[in-house]
Amino acid sequence: MRVSGKTGAVGSTQGVSGSRPASAPATSPATPVASTDAVQVSAAARLVAVAQEALAGVPDIRTEIVESIKGQMDSDTYHPDGKAVADGLIREHLARVHQP
C-alpha cells in the first residue's frame, strides 16, 4: 500500500492508493451439530455418596448409650473424666473451625 499526497491541515484528506483488502467471505448458516451431555463422577464422590447412605440409617441419638449413662447418673455411679471430656470438646470444636 502506498500513501501519497501532501500533509495538510487538520481535517484534510490524503490520497491513498494500492490494493484494497478483500472483504471477509460471507459465512454460511451454521449446520446443527449433535451434542451429548455426559457426567463423570469421581471415585471420591462415589465414596461420599455411599458414606452418606450408610449414615442415613444411623440415628442421631444412640438411645442405648444415653439410657446407660442416665442409669449411672441416677445411681450416682457416673464419674466421667473431666479432662477427657474437656479435651474431646476442644478437639470437636477445632475440627469444626478448621473444616474447608
Secondary structure, DSSP 8 states (H G I E B T S, - for coil): -EEES---STT---EEES------------------------HHHHHHHHHHHHHHTS-SS-HHHHHHHHHHHHTT-----HHHHHHHHHHHHHHHHT--
